[in-house]
């Protein structure tokens, strides 16, 4: 806050400069005392807002990440007055990933006005972040369908990879590749040798991993890390093969 001493020492130009810096309006024709009062009023409001926000957000937690949030963040208020807090990053990414424009906690559909507010606030507070418009997602009927199809594809790849992982671990435990037999039959499919069977399993595993990576790189990397940890033996040819995928 500017004091009486500040008032004596500051010129009208100084006060106008301060007002301009904080984006005050209609100050250009004010006299020195009015400029002084207007700027002090602005500072007083800011101080009050700071204390209010500190109190208002004291227990605020992002309902998606469960991390503490503070101003600015997206607040959804139900018709009964209950508040739910979300960081802009978490709620927008949730809507982008799921195509679902319902509140994650209440399952109430966000109105067009609420999504417009979310888009506007996110753009204002984080102009460097490039978010997809949540309102446009709601209006795009095909978006949610594409997301569901994508999730189904990922799930099918993950399910098959789990099956293949169990087969690979069985191959390692039983050392099938060392069996000295000719014709090898698995699930009514004939293989010329046990090694031919092993190579077929590994090749399908590789193709499925690549397909999963194209849809969800993070899930693929986690799955790869998991199976490599279970194999343990880094010198094993199957470990080397999977590590190179």
Secondary structure in CASP SS format (residue, H / E / C, confidence):
PFRMAT SS
TARGET T0000
AUTHOR 0000-0000-0000
METHOD secondary structure of the structure
MODEL  1
X C 1.00
X C 1.00
X C 1.00
X H 1.00
X H 1.00
X H 1.00
X H 1.00
X H 1.00
X H 1.00
X C 1.00
X C 1.00
X H 1.00
X H 1.00
X H 1.00
X H 1.00
X H 1.00
X H 1.00
X H 1.00
X H 1.00
X H 1.00
X H 1.00
X C 1.00
X C 1.00
X C 1.00
X C 1.00
X C 1.00
X C 1.00
X C 1.00
X C 1.00
X C 1.00
X C 1.00
X H 1.00
X H 1.00
X H 1.00
X H 1.00
X H 1.00
X H 1.00
X H 1.00
X H 1.00
X H 1.00
X H 1.00
X H 1.00
X H 1.00
X H 1.00
X H 1.00
X H 1.00
X H 1.00
X H 1.00
X H 1.00
X H 1.00
X H 1.00
X H 1.00
X H 1.00
X H 1.00
X H 1.00
X H 1.00
X C 1.00
X C 1.00
X C 1.00
X C 1.00
X E 1.00
X E 1.00
X C 1.00
X C 1.00
X C 1.00
X C 1.00
X C 1.00
X E 1.00
X C 1.00
X C 1.00
X C 1.00
X C 1.00
X C 1.00
X E 1.00
X E 1.00
X E 1.00
X E 1.00
X C 1.00
X C 1.00
X C 1.00
X C 1.00
X C 1.00
X E 1.00
X E 1.00
X E 1.00
X E 1.00
X C 1.00
X H 1.00
X H 1.00
X H 1.00
X H 1.00
X H 1.00
X H 1.00
X H 1.00
X H 1.00
X H 1.00
X H 1.00
X H 1.00
X C 1.00
X C 1.00
X C 1.00
X E 1.00
X C 1.00
X C 1.00
X C 1.00
X C 1.00
X C 1.00
X C 1.00
X E 1.00
X C 1.00
X C 1.00
X H 1.00
X H 1.00
X H 1.00
X H 1.00
X H 1.00
X H 1.00
X H 1.00
X H 1.00
X H 1.00
X H 1.00
X H 1.00
X H 1.00
X H 1.00
X H 1.00
X C 1.00
X C 1.00
X C 1.00
X C 1.00
X C 1.00
X C 1.00
X C 1.00
X C 1.00
X H 1.00
X H 1.00
X H 1.00
X H 1.00
X H 1.00
X H 1.00
X C 1.00
X H 1.00
X H 1.00
X H 1.00
X H 1.00
X H 1.00
X H 1.00
X H 1.00
X H 1.00
X H 1.00
X H 1.00
X H 1.00
X H 1.00
X H 1.00
X H 1.00
X H 1.00
X H 1.00
X H 1.00
X H 1.00
X H 1.00
X H 1.00
X H 1.00
X H 1.00
X H 1.00
X H 1.00
X H 1.00
X H 1.00
X H 1.00
X H 1.00
X H 1.00
X H 1.00
X H 1.00
X H 1.00
X H 1.00
X H 1.00
X C 1.00
X H 1.00
X H 1.00
X H 1.00
X C 1.00
X C 1.00
X C 1.00
X C 1.00
X C 1.00
X E 1.00
X E 1.00
X E 1.00
X C 1.00
X C 1.00
X E 1.00
X E 1.00
X E 1.00
X C 1.00
X C 1.00
X H 1.00
X H 1.00
X H 1.00
X H 1.00
X H 1.00
X H 1.00
X H 1.00
X H 1.00
X H 1.00
X H 1.00
X H 1.00
X H 1.00
X H 1.00
X H 1.00
X H 1.00
X H 1.00
X H 1.00
X H 1.00
X H 1.00
X H 1.00
X H 1.00
X H 1.00
X C 1.00
X H 1.00
X H 1.00
X H 1.00
X H 1.00
X H 1.00
X H 1.00
X H 1.00
X H 1.00
X H 1.00
X H 1.00
X H 1.00
X H 1.00
X H 1.00
X H 1.00
X H 1.00
X C 1.00
X C 1.00
X C 1.00
X C 1.00
X C 1.00
X H 1.00
X H 1.00
X H 1.00
X H 1.00
X H 1.00
X H 1.00
X H 1.00
X C 1.00
X C 1.00
END
